[in-house]
């Protein structure tokens, strides 16, 4: 058992003050996150998945439906507010934290379970999950519950636990396709575990697979009804975008930087250090690992090292490895001392205070559309501009961000780049009839996050003349903060749309 490998707890009279100070630091971090929930503006991801929720479906083009269902429930109860979107993420992440505490208690003693909880709450990963609506928010909840019930099924051999494990694994897949690593991890564990290998052919395991298959039916049915568009997008299109097998010189450093940021350096490098030290102790013979360790590492190693390997050839997003850290943090917490845990928490507190300054006062403008600042001002100014051209519609050409946020704030439909014949992710599947726009004028909104406020060189793409008779630049919208220009949006009046 892992708990047998852990350091013996300190005497109670010495332990309590130390734990009190650690929990106080952690509580400060959590309190700062709660402040962010109330004051942080909308992120493009929030708006995009809110758009999902306004168009109910069995699944969606670039992701399964779970985040949309949650947003639909919360906004249905509490109304359409940015705070409610953040509240959805926060509540679900609180549930994930409770589920992690329950799961870690199956492997660790009380001392190390506390370490697991504090390590998890110290990460920037939890801040992201609490503040930005993404499919990872429900994924980590159902992933954690899946691991708990898989563990129970292995030990109790009761089919009821296999049923619950299959359902929660299916709900993980209904959140994000990364959940396929649950199956990979479980099958890998059963293959390499001498004690549990026979369960591969047991009725319980087949019940698990059956419940998993039934639970993911909405995603399967949607894909079958739409030419397997989502599966193709997540597989074929990503392979094609690699442009053949070649080394991406910035891919691995980028992935390493992202993971260092979301875990903080102490935690990330301790995972790698202790893992290699541990495997070297067993001479890298997986069959000799204790079952509890093998279980936790089976759901950590494939995701963690799999995506790091992929990063040599393809840009890996910072959230793709998040599920690995559920079992990874549980496993590594046994090797942490309270001294290093205190360093992690202090570093995290300082980082969150810096974030608080940035979110509240915005001293450093974010040169990207992945920002919470300026969207509402853009919508207000664009609505005023729109009144000058009453027979016009609005569209943008980035993947989804500008169009999604404007759809959240404006009362009318804001279109995406499918207007000019380009694939537009979920905007291709929400049932808009572009033929109805034929003959209308349009206002094209072009976000220029890296342009200066005096930049006048931005032009509409020449291909627009295939869809409009004339394209004329309008006065750009400049978003200011305390009198300082921080964002620029170029506007173009496009005359007489021709649907093609």
Secondary structure as UniProt FT lines:
FT   HELIX           2..5
FT   HELIX           12..39
FT   HELIX           44..54
FT   HELIX           66..78
FT   HELIX           82..104
FT   TURN            105..107
FT   HELIX           110..122
FT   HELIX           124..131
FT   HELIX           135..156
FT   HELIX           159..173
FT   TURN            174..175
FT   HELIX           177..179
FT   HELIX           180..192
FT   TURN            194..196
FT   HELIX           197..201
FT   HELIX           203..215
FT   HELIX           217..225
FT   TURN            226..228
FT   HELIX           229..234
FT   HELIX           236..241
FT   TURN            242..243
FT   TURN            249..250
FT   HELIX           251..263
FT   HELIX           265..281
FT   TURN            282..284
FT   HELIX           286..288
FT   HELIX           291..298
FT   TURN            299..300
FT   HELIX           301..310
FT   TURN            311..313
FT   TURN            318..323
FT   HELIX           324..332
FT   HELIX           333..335
FT   HELIX           338..361
FT   HELIX           375..386
FT   TURN            387..388
FT   TURN            390..391
FT   STRAND          392..396
FT   HELIX           401..409
FT   STRAND          414..415
FT   HELIX           417..420
FT   HELIX           425..428
FT   HELIX           434..437
FT   TURN            438..439
FT   STRAND          441..447
FT   TURN            449..450
FT   TURN            453..454
FT   HELIX           462..466
FT   STRAND          468..473
FT   STRAND          477..481
FT   TURN            482..483
FT   STRAND          484..497
//
